[in-house]
Amino acid sequence: MRASSSPVPAAVLAAPSSASVVKPLPRAAATNGAVSAGRRDVLAGTGLGGAAALLLLALGPACGAARAADEEYVSETKEVIGKVRSTISMDKSDPNVADAVAELRELSNSWVAKYRREKSLLGRPSFREMYSALNAVSGHYISFGPTAPIPAKRRARILEEMDTAEKALLRGR
């Protein structure tokens, strides 16, 4: 963007830093008293080193927040994996199976509701595999009830998807 098209003077747009001294921008001969500065003039006046340092300082907290969110995703996903494994391995005659299924549905619904909106997670293999496994488990219990055992073929697929999701989590994917 050319300085003449901005209502704010170019010297104000230039971010000062402690590492470089802000020099006034050269004024080119222009009509109607407008200031015109090229890209080189703006970069020379602001000092690229200072701008890069400011950029790194500004992005530091954002990177830390992203890392914390990623750690939260990993821990919550591992928790859901453990709950799915414990629930689908329960015997149908166990008196606590209905309560365990209800807890699993609540946990899986909250996990899906929380992470389905995150654009950064949608392409991850761990998210894709967990979403598929949770969909299969929830669909089974919704269709057949909380005490109906999961068929061996479906159980094997669910466990395989969760193994794949765990491996992807360990790789940071």
C-alpha positions in Angstrom: 0.0 0.0 0.0 1.4 3.4 -0.9 1.7 6.0 1.7 -0.3 8.5 -0.3 -3.4 6.3 -0.2 -3.4 6.0 3.6 -5.0 8.7 5.8 -2.3 8.0 8.4 1.2 9.4 7.8 3.8 6.8 7.0 6.0 7.8 9.9 3.1 6.9 12.3 2.6 3.5 10.7 6.3 2.6 11.1 6.8 0.7 14.3 9.7 2.0 16.4 12.0 -0.4 18.2 14.7 -0.1 20.7 17.2 -1.8 18.3 16.8 0.8 15.5 16.3 4.5 15.3 13.3 5.6 13.3 14.4 7.9 10.5 12.0 10.3 8.9 10.7 9.0 5.6 12.0 10.8 2.5 9.5 13.0 0.8 9.2 12.6 -2.9 8.0 15.4 -5.2 4.3 14.7 -5.6 1.3 16.7 -6.7 -1.1 18.2 -4.3 1.4 17.9 -1.4 0.8 14.1 -1.0 3.7 12.0 0.4 4.9 9.1 -1.7 7.4 6.6 -0.3 8.5 3.4 -1.9 8.8 0.0 -0.2 12.6 0.4 0.2 12.2 3.8 1.8 9.7 2.5 4.3 11.9 -0.6 5.2 15.0 1.5 5.4 13.3 4.0 7.7 11.9 1.5 10.1 14.7 -1.0 10.4 13.8 -4.6 9.4 15.6 -6.1 12.4 13.4 -4.2 14.9 10.2 -5.2 13.0 11.2 -8.8 13.1 11.9 -8.6 16.8 8.5 -7.0 17.4 6.9 -9.8 15.4 8.5 -12.5 17.4 7.5 -10.8 20.7 3.9 -10.4 19.5 3.7 -14.1 18.4 5.3 -15.5 21.5 2.2 -15.6 23.7 0.1 -16.9 20.8 2.4 -19.8 20.3 2.3 -20.6 24.0 -1.5 -20.5 23.9 -1.6 -22.8 20.9 0.7 -25.2 22.7 -1.5 -25.2 25.8 -4.6 -25.8 23.7 -2.9 -28.7 21.9 -1.9 -30.3 25.2 -5.5 -30.0 26.4 -6.7 -31.7 23.2 -4.2 -34.5 23.7 -5.1 -35.1 27.3 -8.9 -35.0 26.7 -8.6 -37.3 23.7 -6.6 -39.8 25.7 -9.3 -39.6 28.5 -12.1 -40.3 25.9 -10.1 -43.2 24.5 -9.7 -44.7 27.9 -13.4 -44.3 28.6 -14.4 -45.9 25.3 -12.2 -48.9 25.9 -13.4 -49.5 29.4 -17.1 -49.1 28.4 -17.0 -51.4 25.3 -15.1 -54.0 27.2 -17.8 -54.3 29.9 -19.9 -57.4 30.1 -23.6 -56.9 29.1 -24.7 -58.5 32.4 -22.7 -55.9 34.4 -25.2 -53.7 36.4 -23.1 -50.6 35.8 -23.1 -50.8 32.0 -26.0 -48.4 31.5 -24.4 -45.8 33.7 -21.1 -46.2 31.9 -22.7 -45.8 28.5 -24.5 -42.7 29.7 -21.2 -41.2 31.0 -19.5 -42.2 27.7 -22.2 -40.5 25.6 -21.9 -37.3 27.7 -18.1 -37.3 27.5 -18.0 -38.0 23.8 -20.7 -35.4 23.0 -18.8 -32.7 24.9 -15.5 -33.8 23.1 -17.1 -33.6 19.7 -18.9 -30.3 20.4 -15.7 -28.8 21.7 -13.2 -29.9 18.9 -15.5 -30.1 15.9 -15.4 -26.3 15.5 -11.6 -26.2 15.6 -10.4 -25.7 12.0 -6.8 -26.6 13.0 -7.8 -30.0 14.3 -10.1 -31.1 11.4 -7.2 -32.3 9.2 -5.5 -34.2 12.0 -5.5 -38.0 11.7 -6.1 -38.3 15.5 -9.2 -36.2 15.3 -10.5 -38.0 12.2 -10.1 -41.5 13.7 -11.5 -40.5 17.1 -14.5 -38.8 15.5 -15.2 -42.0 13.4 -14.8 -44.3 16.5 -17.1 -42.1 18.6 -19.7 -42.0 15.8 -19.7 -45.8 15.6 -20.0 -46.3 19.4 -22.7 -43.6 19.8 -24.6 -44.9 16.8 -24.6 -48.4 18.2 -25.8 -47.5 21.6 -28.5 -45.1 20.2 -29.8 -47.8 17.9 -29.6 -50.9 20.1 -29.7 -49.5 23.6 -27.0 -49.2 26.3 -27.0 -52.9 27.3 -26.6 -54.3 23.8 -23.1 -55.7 23.2 -21.1 -54.3 20.3 -20.6 -56.9 17.6 -17.0 -58.3 17.3 -16.4 -56.8 13.8 -17.6 -53.3 14.9 -15.6 -53.6 18.1 -12.5 -54.5 16.2 -12.9 -51.5 13.9 -13.5 -49.1 16.8 -10.4 -50.4 18.7 -8.3 -50.2 15.5 -9.4 -46.6 15.0 -8.6 -45.7 18.6 -5.2 -47.3 18.3 -4.5 -45.3 15.1 -5.7 -42.1 16.9 -3.4 -42.8 19.9 -0.4 -43.4 17.6 -1.2 -40.1 15.8 -1.4 -38.3 19.1 2.0 -39.6 20.1 3.4 -38.3 16.8 1.8 -34.9 17.4 -0.7 -35.3 14.5 
